Amino acid sequence: MLGGCLCGAILYETRGHTVFSVNCHCRDCQRTSGGAYTPALFAPETSITISGEVTYYASTAYSGRKVSRGFCPGCGSQLCAKLEILPDIIGIRAGTLDDPSLFNPGVDIFTSSAARWDFMNPDIPKFQREPG
């Protein structure tokens, strides 16, 4: 799958399979996306090639572990995230895919934080926090 930022300075390609895909409704994802949730797919870091310089901003997640979100320094598009709890895996924002129709969310997480106006697909599993 191919994707990139709004200005085209950062492009990426994922090869192979994704590990999982989610719609995350946590407050951090709401704040960083400016929306109800963040749709993301997660793949092994070794299967992703990124061209261009991504700038990372680190914060502490609900779990107490670090989340580093990757942005384009030129246009500000958030492209990816690295979660301390999932080493060697990168989360890619589904909206940055060249063909976002390839994204198929497998689960809604942190639904306890979902905005009351957020309509969630009733056909996918829901977790009040993270699964497991």
C-alpha positions, -999 to 999 in steps of 0.1 A, spaced: 0 0 0 12 35 -8 5 67 10 19 101 21 14 135 35 -6 164 22 23 182 6 40 151 -8 73 156 10 69 123 28 58 91 10 56 56 23 50 20 11 39 -9 32 46 -44 19 31 -76 32 4 -80 57 -9 -58 85 -9 -71 120 -42 -55 130 -64 -25 122 -84 -3 146 -105 27 151 -91 43 183 -115 65 202 -91 75 231 -89 112 240 -53 115 227 -64 102 193 -94 125 193 -71 155 201 -45 146 175 -70 139 148 -94 167 155 -122 141 150 -141 113 168 -113 87 164 -82 77 146 -84 49 120 -51 31 119 -35 -1 105 -4 -16 122 24 -34 103 59 -46 111 84 -17 109 105 -39 85 77 -39 60 74 -1 57 96 21 37 94 59 44 110 85 22 113 120 36 120 132 72 93 124 97 92 145 129 81 127 160 62 140 190 62 118 221 35 117 248 24 94 275 -6 71 268 -33 59 291 -12 28 297 17 50 311 38 41 281 52 63 254 35 70 220 55 88 194 34 103 166 50 110 133 43 142 114 54 159 82 73 190 93 62 209 62 24 204 61 17 189 96 0 157 83 1 130 110 12 99 92 22 73 117 28 63 153 52 41 172 39 26 205 63 17 232 40 -12 241 43 -26 205 80 -24 196 89 -30 159 54 -22 148 43 11 132 7 24 130 -2 41 98 -31 66 97 -56 52 72 -65 86 58 -29 90 45 -32 59 22 -34 67 -15 -64 44 -15 -80 46 19 -107 21 8 -81 -6 15 -85 1 52 -108 -24 69 -111 -17 107 -111 -49 128 -121 -34 161 -131 -2 179 -110 5 210 -113 30 239 -150 32 232 -155 44 268 -140 77 256 -160 79 224 -178 111 217 -216 107 222 -221 120 186 -197 93 172 -215 66 152 -196 33 154 -200 5 130 -222 -21 149 -206 -50 130 -171 -47 145 -161 -57 180 -159 -30 207 -135 -26 237 -139 0 264 -101 2 266 -76 -18 246 -81 -55 239 -63 -81 260 
